[in-house]
Amino acid sequence: MYPVLFHIGNFTFYSFGLMAALSIILPALFIARPLIKKAGVRNDFIYEAILGTAIGGFVGARIWYVFENWGITHQHIWSAMFSGSGFVWYGGLVGGFLVVAILTRIRKVSLGVLFNAAGPSLAIGYAIGRIGCQLAGDGDYGKPSTLPWAMGYPHGTVPTPPGVRVQPTPIYEIIIMTLVFWVLWRMAKKDQPPWYVFGWFLVLSAVERFGIEFLRRNPIWFWHLTQPQWVAVASFIIGVGVIVVTRRKAAAQVTPQAGKQAAAGKGSSRATA
């Protein structure tokens, strides 16, 4: 484990913080930016959206963490808000979404087009973030296991007990979400209805998180499921709804156009006859 990368004076560079930053910067610049530019969005707005996503994502992830762990954080809420660890993925997603939604409203840019580009970016960003979890050993690992590839995190920020080996769930998530990214990236490079690719991100990421939770250590929240699993269920339902609605809208727009073309074809054939 490498929770601390190096020191410069009194400043400490943490592996988790570095990967958290890269999980936003790299996908935004090399995945989202080309896709948004291809959709005809102004270049200056792209950088505004990237900055807004970064700020909203970090703030949302930290706020979600504080309230999710209120029993621990309420006694020192300000130190919890500004400490170097403690981020929740879904909080970052909600925070980034809200900030970008406000920006698109102000700049009059299609939010659906923007989030189609965000789909593959969020997927690979999640995978990069989990690299940080693996390096830091921050407690996102799984339950004790005797599998050949099980490992211990004795030097992590949340260390495993001596001799205990656990499921390396961050590695599983890195692999799965990289595959999800590949699927969404191929999808996003084609012309798609607004929100369609993002709907698939909600569905696929929900399936991944729901399944991986059976291997992790999070406590049962309600009806034999953890809190992240219930959030995943909500994400899946919303994603399916988005996919269905966008497909129906796209089909409804195509049908009248096809009817007009058919009518025009009949008219020209009669004129020729």
Buried (B, 14 or more C-beta within 10 A) or exposed (E): BBBBEEEEEEEEEBBBBBBBBBBBBBBBBEBBBBBBEEBEBEEEBBEBBBBBBBBBBBBBBBBBBBEBEEEEBEEEEEEBBEEEBBBBBBBBBBBBBBBBBEBBEEEEBBBBBBBBBBBBBBBBBBBBBBBBBBBBBBBBBBEBBEEEEBBBBEEBBBBBEEEBBBBBBBBBBBEBBBEBBEBBBEBBEEEBBBBBBBBBBBBBBBBBBBEBBEBBBBEEEEEEBBBBBBBBBEBBEBBBEBBEBBBEBBEEEEEEEEEEEEEEEEEEEEEEE
